[in-house]
Amino acid sequence: MTSLVAVNSLDIQIVVDNVTDSLSSVPSFIETEMAGLGRRRGGAWVLGGGCLCCAAHGLSCLLTLRCGSATHSILFDTGPEDRVFEQNVSRLGLDLGPVEAMVLSHGHWDHAGAMLRALQIVRDRNGGRPVPCYVHPDMFRCRAAKLPDGTFRPMEDVPSVAALEAQGGTVVCTREPELVAGDTVFVSGEIPRRTPFETGLPGQHRRTLDGTGWEPDELLIDERFIAVHVRGKGLVVLTACSHAGVINVLHHARDCFPGVRLHAVLGGLHLSGTNERVIPQTVAALKDFDLDIVAAGHCTGWRAIAALAHQFGDGKLTPLAVGKRLRFG
């Protein structure tokens, strides 16, 4: 899909992430939670617990894109639950009224738990207009993790199509790629699996269609990424969890836009837990893309962050944290 419109600038506000970190130094294109707080409140404020965002297992990103005289805004995932999302939106001073679309990356609770509350907040501030919600049909299958003893631990379902529509969402349920927000944001279709070592999420299962049992679902074919072409920089790819494998994600992004260099990848790389075994192969393969920025967070894990830091150093690696704002262009 080559009609993606290049933007002048892209701001990515991290609304929810696993980590909070306002003390570590950051490159010039990143604003920390505390720096943003100071900018918004000026000099007349006192630092305390009531100012702070809450870290939680999940991810949510608010994108603001500027293209000529137009500004676009989309919400990519919402994190695990209402309270964290709403508190962070409030304490970051975010206006969700301009949000013109919501995209759910895949059907896991830590990315979808606050979708209904997010929809309500957006519509409270946009005059009650409906909000397009981009989803994949397989996101709504009941899921579970198979434990070593052979039993299954069910996961909370993501909000159904009916629930989203009842809250004012206009659901776009498709396996195909889409362009949204004035053709400035690419929502991928299903991600081809080509690497031998990226095998999904071991132990992931889903309910059979007849509802009587469980079937393997390790590949999570419903997962999708989004991408933005920033003029003068290249493609910024947001991969929420990388269950498809971040290398597969980047190969597909490059295939979709062969004339645009890959500038940055941002999000969860899912190299924690059982996927720690593929850290060496993933880090080695990332070198081939010659990225300028690897902004890793959420489910990446500290062992992978350490390996990425060893390979790329501060020149490329910038770990995510709740409240950070990244500016491209």
C-alpha positions in Angstrom: 0.0 0.0 0.0 2.1 2.8 -1.4 -0.3 5.7 -0.9 0.8 6.4 2.7 1.0 10.2 3.1 4.3 11.4 4.6 3.9 13.6 7.6 6.0 16.6 8.8 6.1 15.4 12.4 5.0 12.6 14.7 4.6 12.7 18.5 4.1 9.5 20.4 2.9 9.8 24.0 3.3 6.7 26.0 0.1 6.5 28.0 0.7 3.1 29.5 3.9 1.0 29.8 5.3 -1.6 32.3 8.0 0.8 33.5 8.2 4.2 35.1 11.5 6.1 34.8 11.8 9.9 35.0 15.4 10.1 36.3 17.4 8.5 33.5 18.9 10.8 30.9 17.2 10.7 27.5 18.1 11.9 24.0 16.9 15.3 22.8 13.9 13.9 20.9 12.3 12.4 24.1 10.5 14.2 26.9 10.3 12.4 30.2 7.2 12.2 32.4 8.6 14.8 34.9 9.8 17.2 32.2 6.4 17.1 30.6 4.7 17.7 33.9 6.9 20.8 34.5 6.1 22.1 31.0 2.4 21.7 31.4 2.2 23.1 35.0 4.9 25.8 34.7 6.6 26.9 38.0 3.5 26.8 40.3 3.4 23.2 41.3 4.7 20.9 44.0 6.2 17.5 43.2 4.3 14.6 44.9 2.6 11.3 44.4 -0.5 12.9 43.1 1.4 14.0 40.0 2.6 10.7 38.9 1.5 8.2 36.2 1.0 4.6 37.0 3.1 1.9 35.3 1.2 -1.4 34.6 1.7 -4.5 32.5 0.4 -3.3 29.1 0.9 -0.6 26.4 -1.0 2.4 25.1 0.3 5.1 22.8 -1.3 8.3 21.6 -0.1 9.5 18.2 -0.3 13.1 17.0 0.7 13.6 13.4 1.1 16.9 11.6 0.9 17.0 7.8 0.9 20.5 6.3 -1.8 22.5 8.1 -3.7 19.3 9.2 -3.3 17.5 12.5 -4.4 13.9 13.1 -4.6 11.8 16.3 -5.1 8.1 16.9 -5.0 5.9 19.9 -3.0 2.6 19.6 -4.1 0.2 22.3 -5.3 1.2 25.8 -3.4 -0.8 28.4 -4.9 -3.4 30.8 -7.7 -1.6 32.7 -9.7 1.6 33.1 -8.1 3.1 36.3 -4.5 3.1 35.0 -5.5 4.5 31.6 -7.8 7.2 32.9 -5.4 8.3 35.7 -2.5 8.6 33.2 -4.5 10.5 30.7 -5.5 13.0 33.4 -2.1 13.4 34.9 -0.4 13.7 31.5 -2.9 16.4 30.7 -4.0 14.7 27.4 -7.0 15.8 25.4 -8.5 12.7 23.7 -11.1 14.8 21.9 -9.2 14.9 18.6 -8.7 11.1 18.5 -10.2 10.1 15.1 -9.5 6.4 15.3 -8.6 3.6 17.8 -6.5 0.6 16.7 -6.2 -2.6 18.7 -3.0 -4.4 18.0 -4.1 -7.9 19.0 -6.6 -9.7 21.2 -4.9 -9.6 24.6 -6.3 -8.0 27.8 -3.1 -6.0 28.5 -3.7 -4.0 25.3 -7.5 -3.9 25.3 -8.7 -3.7 28.9 -9.5 0.0 28.8 -11.0 0.2 25.3 -14.5 0.9 26.4 -13.5 3.6 28.9 -11.2 5.1 26.3 -14.1 5.3 23.8 -16.2 7.0 26.4 -13.6 9.6 27.2 -13.0 10.3 23.5 -16.7 10.7 22.8 -17.2 12.8 26.0 -14.8 15.3 24.5 -15.6 15.1 20.8 -19.3 16.0 21.1 -20.5 12.4 21.0 -19.3 11.5 17.5 -18.7 7.8 16.8 -15.0 6.6 16.7 -13.7 4.1 14.2 -12.2 1.1 15.9 -9.9 -1.1 13.8 -9.7 -4.7 14.8 -9.0 -8.2 13.4 -11.8 -10.8 13.6 -9.7 -13.4 15.5 -9.0 -10.9 18.3 -12.3 -12.0 19.9 -11.6 -15.7 20.4 -11.3 -16.7 24.0 -7.7 -17.4 24.9 -5.7 -19.2 27.6 -2.2 -20.1 28.6 -1.5 -23.8 28.9 0.3 -24.5 32.2 3.0 -27.2 32.8 0.5 -29.4 34.5 -1.7 -29.5 31.4 -4.4 -27.2 32.8 -5.4 -23.9 31.2 -5.4 -20.4 32.7 -8.1 -18.4 30.8 -7.4 -14.8 29.8 -9.9 -12.0 30.1 -11.6 -11.5 26.8 -11.2 -8.2 24.9 -14.4 -6.1 24.5 -16.7 -7.6 21.9 -17.8 -5.9 18.7 -21.3 -5.4 20.3 -19.7 -3.8 23.4 -17.6 -1.5 21.2 -20.6 -0.5 19.1 -22.7 0.1 22.2 -20.1 2.5 23.5 -20.0 4.5 20.2 -17.4 2.7 18.3 -17.7 2.1 14.5 -16.0 -1.2 14.3 -13.8 -2.0 11.2 -13.2 -5.7 11.5 -10.8 -6.9 8.8 -7.7 -9.0 8.0 -6.6 -6.5 5.4 -4.3 -3.5 5.7 -5.9 -0.1 6.1 -4.9 3.6 5.8 -6.4 5.8 8.5 -6.2 9.4 9.8 -6.1 11.1 6.4 -4.0 8.3 5.0 -1.1 9.1 7.4 -1.2 5.9 9.4 -0.8 2.4 8.0 -2.5 -0.4 9.9 -1.0 -3.6 8.7 -2.8 -6.7 7.6 -1.7 -10.1 8.8 2.1 -10.4 9.2 3.8 -13.1 7.2 6.0 -15.4 9.3 9.4 -16.0 7.6 12.1 -16.3 10.3 12.8 -19.8 11.6 13.3 -18.7 15.2 10.2 -16.4 15.8 7.6 -19.0 16.7 5.0 -16.9 18.5 3.9 -17.3 22.1 4.6 -20.8 23.4 1.6 -22.2 25.3 -1.0 -19.8 23.9 -4.3 -21.5 23.1 -7.8 -20.4 22.1 -11.3 -21.9 22.4 -12.4 -24.1 19.6 -15.2 -22.7 17.5 -17.6 -25.2 19.0 -16.6 -24.0 22.5 -15.9 -27.5 23.8 -12.1 -27.3 24.2 -8.8 -25.5 23.4 -6.6 -25.5 20.3 -3.0 -24.2 19.9 -2.8 -20.5 18.9 0.9 -19.7 19.4 1.2 -17.6 16.2 -1.5 -15.1 17.1 -2.3 -14.3 13.5 -4.5 -11.4 14.6 -1.6 -9.3 15.6 -0.9 -6.2 13.5 1.4 -3.2 13.6 1.0 0.4 12.6 3.5 2.6 10.7 4.0 6.3 9.9 6.3 7.8 7.3 8.0 10.9 8.7 9.3 13.1 6.0 13.2 13.3 6.1 13.4 10.4 8.6 11.7 7.3 7.2 9.2 4.8 8.5 8.4 4.6 12.3 7.0 1.2 13.1 4.9 0.6 16.2 4.7 -3.0 17.2 2.7 -3.5 20.4 3.9 -7.0 21.5 5.8 -8.5 18.5 4.1 -11.9 19.0 4.8 -12.2 15.2 8.4 -11.5 16.0 9.9 -8.1 15.6 12.1 -9.3 12.7 9.0 -10.5 10.8 7.3 -7.2 11.6 10.2 -5.2 10.1 10.5 -7.5 7.1 6.8 -6.9 6.3 7.1 -3.2 6.9 10.0 -3.0 4.5 8.1 -5.1 1.9 5.0 -2.9 2.2 7.1 0.3 1.6 10.2 -0.7 -0.3 11.1 2.8 -1.2 11.1 4.1 2.4 14.0 3.4 4.8 13.1 2.1 8.2 13.9 4.8 10.8 12.6 3.4 14.1 10.8 0.6 15.8 8.8 1.2 19.0 6.9 -1.0 21.4 7.1 -4.4 23.0 9.5 -6.9 21.5 8.3 -9.9 23.6 11.7 -11.2 24.4 10.9 -12.0 28.0 9.7 -15.3 29.6 10.0 -18.3 27.3 11.1 -16.0 24.4 14.3 -15.1 26.2 15.8 -18.1 24.2 15.6 -16.1 21.0 17.3 -12.9 22.2 20.6 -13.6 20.5 19.0 -14.3 17.1 16.7 -11.3 17.4 19.5 -8.9 18.3 21.7 -10.2 15.5 18.9 -9.9 12.9 18.0 -6.3 14.0 21.4 -5.1 12.8 20.5 -5.9 9.2 17.8 -3.2 9.3 20.2 -0.4 10.2 17.6 1.4 12.3 18.3 4.7 13.8 16.1 4.1 16.9 15.1 1.0 18.8 12.5 2.2 21.4 11.8 -1.0 23.4 9.4 -1.4 26.2 6.4 -3.3 27.6 7.1 -7.1 27.2 10.7 -6.7 26.0 12.2 -7.7 29.3 15.4 -6.6 31.1 17.6 -9.3 29.7 16.7 -8.3 26.1 17.1 -4.6 27.0 20.6 -5.4 28.3 21.5 -7.4 25.1 20.2 -4.5 23.0 22.2 -2.0 25.0 25.3 -4.1 24.6 24.8 -4.3 20.8 23.5 -0.9 19.9 24.4 1.4 22.8 22.8 4.7 23.7 23.0 5.8 20.1 20.1 3.6 19.0 18.5 2.1 22.1 16.0 4.2 24.1 13.9 2.1 26.6 10.3 3.2 26.9 8.6 4.3 30.1 5.1 5.6 31.0 4.8 9.3 30.4 7.5 9.6 27.9 6.9 11.5 24.7 8.9 10.8 21.6 9.1 13.4 18.8 10.0 12.5 15.2 10.5 15.2 12.6 
